[in-house]
Amino acid sequence: MMLLRLILTITLTTLPACRAVQAPMGLAHTGSHTDPTTGTADNEVASDANASIWPSRWGDNTESRGVIIDLDPAVNLRAVHYSRYHQGRSTPQDYEDAAQLASGLGIESGFKFKVEGPGSFVFVEPLNNDEPRRDPPDLAFKYVSAREAAPDGAAVDEDQDHVAIERTWFTFKNPRPDRETLGTIVLIPGMFGTPEPIVEACERYWHNKGYAVLRMLSHPSRFTQHLSMPYLDGHDDKVAKRIASSADQRIAECAYATRAAIDHAFLQNDTLNDRPVVLVGMSGGAMALPSVYAYDPDRYDAAVLIAGGANFMRIMIESNYRDWIDAITIDFDPLSDDLGDPAPELIDTLCDRYLERSKLDAYHTAPLMANTPVLILHANNDKAVPAETGELLYERLGRPERWTYPLGHELIFAGLPLQVPKIDRWLTEQLADVGQPTLSD
């Protein structure tokens, strides 16, 4: 924890480039608690059963959930993936982000904050020898929010808030002036912004076609923060509840950040307000996409999900990317150095309990997309987002149009640039139905 005492009349009122972000009305406030199985503070607690499905953020009062902080579009930010053993240390940028967040939320009292922990993925200022972007976007910015957190240490000042900050980075390109403005593509990539070359190729294609492109550079910073749960016999429900709470928090932040980013981009270019908005999610982005949609369903006119899945618990346990991502793990064999080999029946039981507890898994939010044109690209040999979970997502979406490939996770993305023109023609047909112009091949 780092102490940050804010003197707003002098410091915070002078901070530049900070905007409060509006939140939907009627979202209930929820707090954090200490997990009874571990005795440690659980900062990833979903809302109570009788409250909104959308977990709160610091200062949450239906007015705002976070702030947008503008960045220099010409600066080529450097991505950093914290190891499992990372020790969070504050930087001047952390203090500035926390201060701007408090200012934007109208919080005048002192507070302590935590930066992102082990496993988190952040973007930092480049090294001195880094070159600026060759083709900079029109906008670059980050969305900053914070969750209420249990205080650390023996000395606790109850008059201060204790919060854990989180950040999500975006770029935005306005439509080309020499093209007819067709709408906005919102790109949500896979974990850690991958596959970056493919995301960039999609961005270039749709931008050249006449779309504005809003690109999430990676999932929110704490989306991959490490959480390890030891499995003990008879504790199925406790493990499932904790993981459902954690997953819901991470997915919710994707929705909060995306909505805020669209609002911010459209403030700069209000001609986009009456044009279509299309969600495109890849891998982990496709897993979160139904909940991003559910948070602001009236905004989106179509969606494309590539190699996604439902049931985060099963994906987390069975993915061949599990060790690489290392975000949320269950240790089925706490007495050994590996995670154990649980019986299929145990996995099924945990997954069932998880889905009972989860509110924002795509399993629950995908049916809300029933009246929106949806296209799925599915790899039936996928091991990263197991093909079984892709089938489940397809069913929960109501069996929309789907293109299936006899490939694995990596190859469906390797071949994606060749499929983008076909996807674009599909979008043209769907958007023409709502009175939008058609594209030429």
C-alpha positions as CSV (number, residue, x, y, z in Angstrom):
1,M,0.0,0.0,0.0
2,M,1.1,3.5,-0.7
3,L,-0.1,6.5,1.2
4,L,-1.5,9.2,-1.0
5,R,-2.8,12.3,0.8
6,L,-4.5,14.6,-1.7
7,I,-4.8,18.3,-1.2
8,L,-7.4,18.9,-4.0
9,T,-7.6,22.6,-3.8
10,I,-3.9,22.8,-4.9
11,T,-2.9,19.6,-6.7
12,L,-5.8,17.7,-8.2
13,T,-7.6,20.6,-9.7
14,T,-4.6,21.3,-11.9
15,L,-4.2,17.8,-13.3
16,P,-4.8,17.9,-17.1
17,A,-6.4,15.5,-19.6
18,C,-8.7,13.7,-17.2
19,R,-12.4,13.0,-17.9
20,A,-15.0,11.3,-15.6
21,V,-16.8,8.5,-17.4
22,Q,-20.6,8.1,-17.0
23,A,-22.0,4.8,-15.8
24,P,-25.4,3.3,-16.5
25,M,-28.1,4.1,-13.9
26,G,-29.2,1.8,-11.1
27,L,-26.0,-0.2,-10.5
28,A,-25.7,-1.2,-6.8
29,H,-22.6,-0.6,-4.7
30,T,-20.8,-3.7,-3.4
31,G,-17.8,-4.0,-1.1
32,S,-14.9,-6.4,-0.5
33,H,-14.5,-9.0,2.1
34,T,-12.0,-11.4,3.6
35,D,-12.1,-14.9,2.1
36,P,-12.9,-17.4,4.9
37,T,-11.0,-20.2,3.4
38,T,-7.7,-18.4,3.2
39,G,-8.0,-15.4,5.6
40,T,-6.7,-13.1,2.9
41,A,-8.4,-10.1,1.5
42,D,-10.5,-10.8,-1.6
43,N,-10.5,-7.7,-3.8
44,E,-12.3,-9.6,-6.5
45,V,-15.8,-10.0,-5.1
46,A,-18.9,-9.9,-7.2
47,S,-22.1,-8.2,-6.2
48,D,-24.6,-9.9,-3.8
49,A,-27.3,-12.1,-5.2
50,N,-29.9,-9.4,-4.8
51,A,-27.8,-6.6,-6.2
52,S,-26.8,-5.7,-9.7
53,I,-24.7,-8.2,-11.6
54,W,-22.2,-5.4,-12.3
55,P,-19.6,-5.1,-9.5
56,S,-18.9,-1.6,-8.1
57,R,-15.8,0.5,-8.4
58,W,-14.3,3.1,-6.0
59,G,-16.6,6.1,-5.7
60,D,-19.4,4.2,-7.6
61,N,-22.6,6.2,-7.3
62,T,-24.2,5.9,-10.8
63,E,-22.2,9.0,-11.9
64,S,-18.9,7.5,-12.9
65,R,-16.8,4.3,-12.5
66,G,-13.4,5.6,-13.7
67,V,-11.6,8.3,-15.8
68,I,-10.0,8.6,-19.1
69,I,-6.5,9.9,-19.2
70,D,-5.2,11.1,-22.6
71,L,-1.7,10.0,-23.8
72,D,0.6,11.1,-26.6
73,P,-0.4,9.1,-29.7
74,A,3.1,9.3,-31.1
75,V,4.6,7.5,-28.1
76,N,5.2,3.8,-28.6
77,L,4.3,2.4,-25.3
78,R,6.2,-0.7,-24.0
79,A,4.3,-3.7,-22.8
80,V,5.3,-5.4,-19.5
81,H,4.0,-8.7,-18.2
82,Y,4.7,-9.0,-14.5
83,S,6.0,-12.4,-13.3
84,R,4.3,-14.5,-10.6
85,Y,6.9,-13.2,-8.2
86,H,6.6,-9.5,-9.0
87,Q,6.8,-7.1,-6.1
88,G,4.6,-4.1,-6.8
89,R,6.5,-0.8,-6.4
90,S,4.9,2.5,-7.1
91,T,6.2,4.9,-9.7
92,P,5.5,8.6,-10.2
93,Q,3.1,7.5,-13.0
94,D,1.2,5.4,-10.6
95,Y,0.8,8.3,-8.2
96,E,-0.3,10.6,-11.0
97,D,-2.9,8.1,-12.3
98,A,-4.3,7.5,-8.8
99,A,-4.5,11.3,-8.2
100,Q,-6.2,11.9,-11.5
101,L,-8.7,9.1,-10.8
102,A,-9.6,10.6,-7.4
103,S,-9.9,14.1,-8.9
104,G,-12.2,12.8,-11.7
105,L,-14.4,11.0,-9.2
106,G,-14.6,14.0,-6.9
107,I,-12.9,12.2,-4.0
108,E,-11.3,14.7,-1.6
109,S,-10.3,12.4,1.3
110,G,-6.9,10.7,1.7
111,F,-6.5,7.2,0.5
112,K,-4.1,4.3,0.1
113,F,-3.8,2.5,-3.2
114,K,-2.3,-0.8,-4.5
115,V,-0.7,-1.1,-7.9
116,E,-1.2,-4.1,-10.1
117,G,0.4,-7.3,-8.7
118,P,2.0,-10.5,-10.0
119,G,0.8,-11.7,-13.4
120,S,-0.6,-8.3,-14.4
121,F,0.0,-6.8,-17.9
122,V,0.7,-3.1,-18.2
123,F,2.0,-0.5,-20.6
124,V,4.8,1.9,-19.6
125,E,6.7,4.8,-21.0
126,P,9.3,3.6,-23.6
127,L,13.0,3.5,-23.1
128,N,15.0,6.4,-24.3
129,N,16.1,4.8,-27.5
130,D,12.6,3.7,-28.5
131,E,11.5,5.3,-31.8
132,P,8.1,7.0,-32.0
133,R,5.2,5.4,-33.9
134,R,5.5,5.5,-37.6
135,D,1.8,5.6,-38.2
136,P,0.4,7.0,-34.9
137,P,-3.4,6.8,-34.1
138,D,-5.5,9.9,-33.7
139,L,-6.0,9.2,-30.0
140,A,-4.2,7.2,-27.4
141,F,-5.6,7.0,-23.8
142,K,-6.1,4.8,-20.8
143,Y,-9.1,4.1,-18.7
144,V,-8.3,4.1,-14.9
145,S,-10.6,2.7,-12.2
146,A,-10.1,1.3,-8.7
147,R,-11.8,-1.4,-6.5
148,E,-12.3,-1.1,-2.8
149,A,-9.7,-3.2,-1.1
150,A,-9.1,-4.6,2.4
151,P,-6.4,-2.6,4.2
152,D,-2.9,-4.1,4.7
153,G,-0.6,-3.9,7.7
154,A,-1.1,-3.4,11.4
155,A,-1.7,0.3,11.3
156,V,-5.1,1.0,9.7
157,D,-6.6,4.4,9.3
158,E,-10.3,3.8,9.0
159,D,-10.9,7.3,7.7
160,Q,-9.0,6.5,4.6
161,D,-10.1,4.5,1.6
162,H,-8.0,1.5,0.5
163,V,-8.2,0.8,-3.2
164,A,-6.6,-1.3,-5.9
165,I,-6.1,0.7,-9.2
166,E,-6.5,-0.9,-12.6
167,R,-5.8,0.4,-16.1
168,T,-6.7,-0.4,-19.7
169,W,-5.0,1.2,-22.7
170,F,-6.6,2.1,-26.1
171,T,-5.8,3.6,-29.4
172,F,-8.4,5.2,-31.8
173,K,-8.2,6.0,-35.5
174,N,-10.8,8.3,-37.0
175,P,-12.3,7.2,-40.4
176,R,-10.2,8.1,-43.4
177,P,-11.3,11.5,-44.8
178,D,-11.1,10.1,-48.4
179,R,-13.6,7.3,-47.6
180,E,-17.3,7.3,-46.7
181,T,-17.6,6.8,-43.0
182,L,-19.1,3.4,-42.4
183,G,-19.1,3.1,-38.6
184,T,-16.8,2.0,-35.8
185,I,-15.0,-1.3,-35.3
186,V,-14.1,-2.1,-31.7
187,L,-11.2,-4.6,-31.6
188,I,-10.8,-6.7,-28.4
189,P,-7.6,-8.8,-28.8
190,G,-6.5,-12.0,-27.1
191,M,-4.6,-12.2,-23.9
192,F,-1.6,-9.8,-23.7
193,G,-2.8,-8.1,-26.9
194,T,-2.1,-11.1,-29.1
195,P,-1.9,-12.0,-31.9
196,E,-0.6,-8.5,-32.4
197,P,0.4,-8.7,-36.1
198,I,-3.1,-10.1,-36.9
199,V,-4.8,-7.4,-34.8
200,E,-2.8,-4.7,-36.7
201,A,-3.7,-6.2,-40.0
202,C,-7.4,-6.2,-39.2
203,E,-7.1,-2.6,-37.9
204,R,-5.5,-1.5,-41.2
205,Y,-8.0,-3.3,-43.3
206,W,-11.1,-1.9,-41.7
207,H,-9.6,1.6,-41.4
208,N,-8.8,1.6,-45.1
209,K,-12.4,0.5,-45.8
210,G,-13.8,3.6,-44.1
211,Y,-14.3,2.6,-40.5
212,A,-13.1,4.3,-37.3
213,V,-11.2,1.7,-35.3
214,L,-11.1,1.6,-31.5
215,R,-8.4,-0.9,-30.4
216,M,-8.0,-2.2,-26.9
217,L,-4.3,-2.8,-26.6
218,S,-4.8,-5.6,-24.1
219,H,-7.3,-6.7,-21.5
220,P,-7.4,-4.6,-18.3
221,S,-4.2,-4.8,-16.4
222,R,-5.4,-7.1,-13.7
223,F,-7.2,-9.5,-16.0
224,T,-4.2,-11.8,-15.9
225,Q,-3.2,-11.1,-12.3
226,H,-2.2,-14.3,-10.6
227,L,-4.6,-16.0,-8.2
228,S,-3.9,-19.6,-7.1
229,M,-6.5,-21.6,-5.2
230,P,-5.6,-24.9,-3.4
231,Y,-8.3,-27.5,-3.9
232,L,-9.4,-29.4,-0.8
233,D,-11.9,-32.2,-0.8
234,G,-15.4,-31.0,0.0
235,H,-14.6,-27.4,-0.8
236,D,-16.0,-27.4,-4.3
237,D,-18.5,-24.6,-3.7
238,K,-15.9,-22.3,-2.0
239,V,-13.4,-22.7,-4.8
240,A,-16.1,-22.2,-7.5
241,K,-17.5,-19.1,-5.7
242,R,-14.0,-17.5,-5.4
243,I,-13.2,-18.1,-9.0
244,A,-16.6,-16.9,-10.2
245,S,-16.1,-13.7,-8.2
246,S,-12.7,-13.1,-9.6
247,A,-13.7,-13.9,-13.2
248,D,-16.7,-11.6,-13.0
249,Q,-14.6,-8.7,-11.8
250,R,-12.1,-9.2,-14.6
251,I,-14.8,-9.5,-17.3
252,A,-16.7,-6.5,-15.8
253,E,-13.6,-4.3,-16.2
254,C,-13.5,-5.1,-19.9
255,A,-17.0,-3.9,-20.2
256,Y,-16.5,-0.7,-18.2
257,A,-13.3,0.2,-20.1
258,T,-14.8,-0.4,-23.5
259,R,-17.9,1.7,-22.8
260,A,-15.8,4.5,-21.5
261,A,-13.4,4.3,-24.5
262,I,-16.3,4.5,-27.0
263,D,-17.8,7.5,-25.2
264,H,-14.4,9.2,-25.2
265,A,-13.7,8.6,-28.9
266,F,-17.2,9.7,-29.9
267,L,-16.8,12.9,-27.9
268,Q,-13.9,13.7,-30.3
269,N,-15.9,12.8,-33.4
270,D,-19.7,13.1,-32.9
271,T,-20.4,12.1,-36.5
272,L,-19.9,8.5,-35.4
273,N,-22.9,8.6,-33.1
274,D,-25.4,7.7,-35.8
275,R,-23.2,5.1,-37.5
276,P,-23.0,1.4,-36.7
277,V,-20.7,0.0,-34.0
278,V,-19.3,-3.5,-34.4
279,L,-17.6,-5.6,-31.7
280,V,-14.8,-7.9,-32.9
281,G,-13.3,-10.2,-30.3
282,M,-10.4,-12.6,-30.7
283,S,-9.7,-15.5,-28.3
284,G,-9.8,-14.0,-24.8
285,G,-11.5,-11.0,-26.4
286,A,-14.2,-13.2,-27.8
287,M,-14.7,-14.8,-24.3
288,A,-15.4,-11.3,-22.8
289,L,-17.3,-9.9,-25.8
290,P,-20.8,-11.1,-24.8
291,S,-20.5,-9.3,-21.4
292,V,-19.1,-6.2,-23.1
293,Y,-22.2,-6.2,-25.2
294,A,-24.5,-6.8,-22.3
295,Y,-23.2,-3.8,-20.4
296,D,-24.4,-1.5,-23.3
297,P,-26.6,-3.5,-25.6
298,D,-28.2,-0.7,-27.4
299,R,-24.9,0.6,-28.7
300,Y,-23.8,-2.4,-30.9
301,D,-25.1,-3.4,-34.3
302,A,-23.1,-6.6,-35.0
303,A,-20.5,-8.8,-33.5
304,V,-17.8,-11.1,-34.7
305,L,-16.3,-13.7,-32.3
306,I,-13.1,-15.5,-33.3
307,A,-12.0,-18.6,-31.4
308,G,-13.9,-17.8,-28.3
309,G,-15.6,-19.9,-25.6
310,A,-17.9,-19.9,-22.7
311,N,-17.3,-21.4,-19.2
312,F,-14.1,-19.6,-18.0
313,M,-13.5,-22.3,-15.3
314,R,-13.2,-25.1,-17.9
315,I,-11.1,-23.0,-20.2
316,M,-8.8,-22.1,-17.3
317,I,-8.3,-25.7,-16.3
318,E,-8.0,-27.4,-19.7
319,S,-6.4,-24.8,-21.9
320,N,-2.9,-25.7,-23.2
321,Y,-2.1,-22.0,-22.6
322,R,-2.8,-22.4,-18.9
323,D,0.9,-22.2,-17.8
324,W,1.7,-19.3,-20.2
325,I,-1.2,-17.1,-19.1
326,D,-0.9,-18.2,-15.4
327,A,-3.8,-16.0,-14.3
328,I,-6.2,-18.1,-12.2
329,T,-5.2,-21.6,-11.3
330,I,-6.5,-24.4,-9.1
331,D,-3.9,-26.5,-7.3
332,F,-5.4,-30.0,-7.2
333,D,-2.3,-31.4,-5.6
334,P,-1.0,-28.9,-3.0
335,L,1.7,-31.3,-1.7
336,S,3.5,-31.6,-5.0
337,D,5.2,-29.2,-7.4
338,D,2.6,-29.5,-10.1
339,L,-1.1,-28.7,-10.2
340,G,-2.3,-32.3,-10.2
341,D,-4.5,-34.2,-12.7
342,P,-8.1,-33.9,-11.5
343,A,-10.7,-36.6,-12.6
344,P,-13.1,-35.5,-15.3
345,E,-16.0,-35.9,-12.9
346,L,-14.4,-33.4,-10.5
347,I,-13.8,-30.9,-13.3
348,D,-17.5,-31.2,-14.4
349,T,-18.6,-30.6,-10.8
350,L,-16.5,-27.6,-10.3
351,C,-17.6,-26.2,-13.7
352,D,-21.3,-26.7,-12.8
353,R,-20.8,-24.9,-9.4
354,Y,-18.8,-22.1,-11.1
355,L,-21.6,-21.4,-13.6
356,E,-24.1,-21.4,-10.8
357,R,-22.1,-18.7,-9.0
358,S,-21.0,-16.7,-12.1
359,K,-23.0,-13.7,-13.4
360,L,-20.8,-12.4,-16.2
361,D,-19.4,-15.5,-17.8
362,A,-20.3,-15.6,-21.5
363,Y,-22.5,-18.6,-20.7
364,H,-24.9,-16.1,-19.0
365,T,-24.5,-13.0,-21.2
366,A,-24.4,-14.6,-24.6
367,P,-28.2,-15.2,-24.8
368,L,-28.7,-11.4,-24.5
369,M,-27.3,-11.1,-28.0
370,A,-30.2,-12.9,-29.6
371,N,-31.4,-9.9,-31.6
372,T,-28.0,-8.8,-32.8
373,P,-26.3,-10.2,-35.9
374,V,-23.5,-12.5,-34.7
375,L,-20.8,-14.3,-36.7
376,I,-18.6,-17.0,-35.1
377,L,-15.3,-18.3,-36.5
378,H,-14.5,-21.6,-34.8
379,A,-11.5,-23.9,-34.8
380,N,-12.7,-27.4,-34.1
381,N,-9.2,-28.6,-33.0
382,D,-8.7,-25.6,-30.7
383,K,-6.8,-26.5,-27.5
384,A,-6.1,-23.0,-26.2
385,V,-9.8,-22.1,-25.9
386,P,-11.0,-25.8,-25.9
387,A,-13.3,-26.5,-28.9
388,E,-15.9,-27.8,-26.5
389,T,-16.2,-24.4,-24.9
390,G,-16.5,-22.9,-28.3
391,E,-19.4,-25.2,-29.0
392,L,-21.0,-24.1,-25.7
393,L,-20.7,-20.4,-26.7
394,Y,-22.3,-21.2,-30.1
395,E,-25.3,-22.8,-28.3
396,R,-25.6,-20.0,-25.8
397,L,-25.6,-17.5,-28.6
398,G,-28.6,-19.2,-30.2
399,R,-26.7,-20.9,-33.0
400,P,-25.8,-17.9,-35.1
401,E,-24.0,-18.0,-38.4
402,R,-20.7,-19.9,-37.8
403,W,-17.7,-20.7,-40.0
404,T,-15.9,-23.8,-38.8
405,Y,-12.3,-24.7,-39.7
406,P,-10.4,-28.0,-39.2
407,L,-7.6,-26.1,-37.4
408,G,-6.1,-25.3,-34.0
409,H,-6.1,-22.0,-32.2
410,E,-2.8,-20.7,-33.7
411,L,-3.7,-21.6,-37.3
412,I,-7.1,-20.0,-37.3
413,F,-5.4,-16.7,-36.5
414,A,-2.6,-17.3,-38.9
415,G,-5.2,-17.6,-41.7
416,L,-7.4,-14.8,-40.4
417,P,-6.1,-12.0,-42.8
418,L,-7.3,-14.1,-45.7
419,Q,-10.8,-14.3,-44.1
420,V,-11.2,-10.6,-43.2
421,P,-12.6,-9.6,-46.6
422,K,-15.2,-12.4,-46.3
423,I,-16.0,-11.2,-42.8
424,D,-16.3,-7.7,-44.1
425,R,-18.8,-8.8,-46.8
426,W,-20.8,-10.4,-44.0
427,L,-20.8,-7.2,-42.0
428,T,-21.9,-5.2,-45.1
429,E,-24.9,-7.4,-45.5
430,Q,-25.8,-7.1,-41.8
431,L,-25.4,-3.4,-41.6
432,A,-27.3,-2.8,-44.8
433,D,-30.3,-4.2,-43.0
434,V,-30.2,-1.3,-40.6
435,G,-30.0,1.3,-43.4
436,Q,-26.2,1.5,-43.7
437,P,-24.3,1.9,-47.0
438,T,-22.8,-1.2,-48.6
439,L,-19.2,-1.7,-49.2
440,S,-17.6,-2.4,-52.6
441,D,-15.5,-5.5,-52.8
